[in-house]
Amino acid sequence: MRTKALDNLLGILHHQGTIYEATVPTAQYVAAILPDPRTTLSVDKTHRSFPGCIRADLLAWLGSVADSVTDAVDEVGQRLGFPLDDHPPAVAMREIRPLLLSAVLPYVDDSDRAVREGAIAACIPLLDDVRLLHHRAALVPLIRQVLGTSELWQRRERAIDALDAWGESSAGLEGQRNPFLFCDTDLSPGSTPWPSVASDVEDLPF
């Protein structure tokens, strides 16, 4: 079932931001299947899910994985005695960031708003790689115009944080007015912050 496969991406292969040995080839697999037409299928959602099709969810997952190996994460890890260089899966994930970016970039101007937002958001941590810094200038207008005007406060705040970190102006963009609003929202039993999906994924041709 696609529901189980997608849940495993977050709950097993990338649990609480952890990069496991299996996370790296899985990220490569996810990047490879992005063009598959079946990733445009609609999926079941909970009230905590980001909107969009399977492709939007996969892009969000790639962005989350990339978020776990940024320089900021490494800086914190070094202070705590756990630098990313001491964790081979994290090193491997950092090495494939150019490959992941090449898979994500085609969707930054996708006609589907959810896919477009997911792709732009995923590019932000990938462009932490010194080899990819030259792509930032082209992404700045998209961050401001697309993520900065998203209906999702998480995406708007992502835009503000990225622009500020890159030394660009975030003037006029508005994040979450009440930082406790999302945390205090009642959750239904069994709900998760990751989108649910319904159908089989075993026959994907990759």
N, C-alpha and C positions, 0 to 999 in steps of 0.2 A: 504494500500500500504506500502511496505517495505520502500519506500522513505520517506513517512511521518513519519513512526514509528522511523526510524533512525534519521531523522531531529529533532524529538521531544526529543530524548535522549540528544542532545546537546542544542537545542534551548529552551526547556521548563524544562526538568528534571535536567539539569546541565548547566544552562545559565551563561556564563562568570565565571565559576568556583564555582557557588553557590551550596551548598548542601541543598536540600529541604527535607521535611519529606518524600516525595514520592521517592526521589533519592535512599534511602537505600533499600527498597524492590525491586526497579527496578534493582539495582546492583546485588542483589541476583538472580533475574530472569535472568539477562544477563549471570551471571556465570553458571546458571543451563542449559541454552540452548547452551552453547559453543559446546558440543559434537554432537548436532543435525546435521545430514548430510546436511541439507538445509543451514547451515551457511557457507558451502563451495561454494555456488553459486557465480558466478561472478556478479558484480554490475556495474552500470553506474558510471563514474567518471568525475569530472571536472578537469581543469588543476591545481587546488589547492589541490586536494585530495591526500591522501596517497594511494599507490597502494594496491591491494589485494582484497580478497573476504570479505563477510559479517563478517566472524569470525575475520579477521584482524581488521575490524572497531570496532567490539564489544570489542576486547582486548584493542584497543587504547582508547575507552571510559572508560573502567575500570581503565586504567592507569591515565586518566585525572581526574576521580573522586578521586582516591587515592592521586593524587597530591594536592588536595584541603584540605587534612587533615594531612599533614606532620608536623613534628616538626618545620620546617622553617616557614611554614604558621602560625602555632600557635604562634611562637615567634613574628612575625610581628603583628598578631592580638592582642597579649598582650600589645605590645607597644602602639597600637592605642586604647586600651580599649575594644577590642572585642575578648577575648580568646575563643578558640574552646570549652572549657568546659562549656561555657555559651550558647552554641547552641546545643540543644539535637540531631538534625539530624547529626551534625558533630561527636558528641560523639558516636552515634550509628554506623556511618560509620567506625570510628576507631576501634570499637569493632569487626566488621566482617572482618577485614583485613586478619586474618588467613584463614577464609573460602574462601575469594576471591583468596588468594594465592594458595590454594589447587586446585582451578578451573583453574588457569592460568598456573601453573607449567608444566602440561603435554604438553604444546605447545612450550616450550622454545627450543625444538629440532625438531620441526615440519618440514616436508619435504618442505612445502611452505615457501619460504623466507619471504614473507610479514607477514605471521602468526607468524613465529619464531621471527621476529623483534618486532612485536606488543606485543608478550608475554613477551619477555625480558624487553622491555621498561616499561610494566605494572608492572613487578616485582619490579623495582627499588623503586618507592614510597611506595609500600606495605611493603618492607623490612625496612622501617623507624620504623616499629613497634618493640619495644624492645623484644617482644615474638618471633620475626622472624629473628633477627639479625644473627643467626647461619647459615642461608641460603646464606648469602652474599658471603662467600668464594667460594662456588660452582658456583655462578653466575658471578664472576669476569672474568673468561676466556671467557664466552659467551658475556659479555658486550664488551670486548676488540675485540674479533674475529668476532662477528656478527654485533653488533651495530656500533662498531668502524670502520667497513669497508662498512657500508651501502652506497647506492647511494644517500640517503637522508641526507642533511646536518643537519637537525633537529635531526636525530637519532645519527649521529656522535657526535654532540655537547652534546646530552643526555649522551652518553657514557663517554665523557670527564668529564662532570660535576659530574656524579656518581662516577667515579673512583677517582677523586680529593676529593670529599666529604668523601669517604670511606678510604682515606689515601692510595690509590693504585696508581701506576704509570699510567699516560695517555700518556707517551712519545711515539711519533711516530704517534699519532692519529691526524687527521686534521679536524677541524670544518668548519664553513662558512667563506670563505675568505673576503667577503664583507657583513657586518652585515645589510646593507640597501638594498641588492639585492632583498630579498624576499618581504620586505615591499614596495619597489618601483615598483614591478611587476604590470603591468596593469591587472585589473580584469574585466572579462566579466560581463555584467549586470545580477544580480541575483545569481552570484556565491557565494559559501560559503566555509569555510575552512573544512567542514565536508563532507565525501563521500556521494554521492547519491546512492540510491538503488531502484530497481524496482520490485515489486510483493507484494503478501500478506503475512502478518505475523500472522494473527488472528488464524490460525489453528495450531500454534506451540503447542506441547503437554505438556506445563508447565504452 
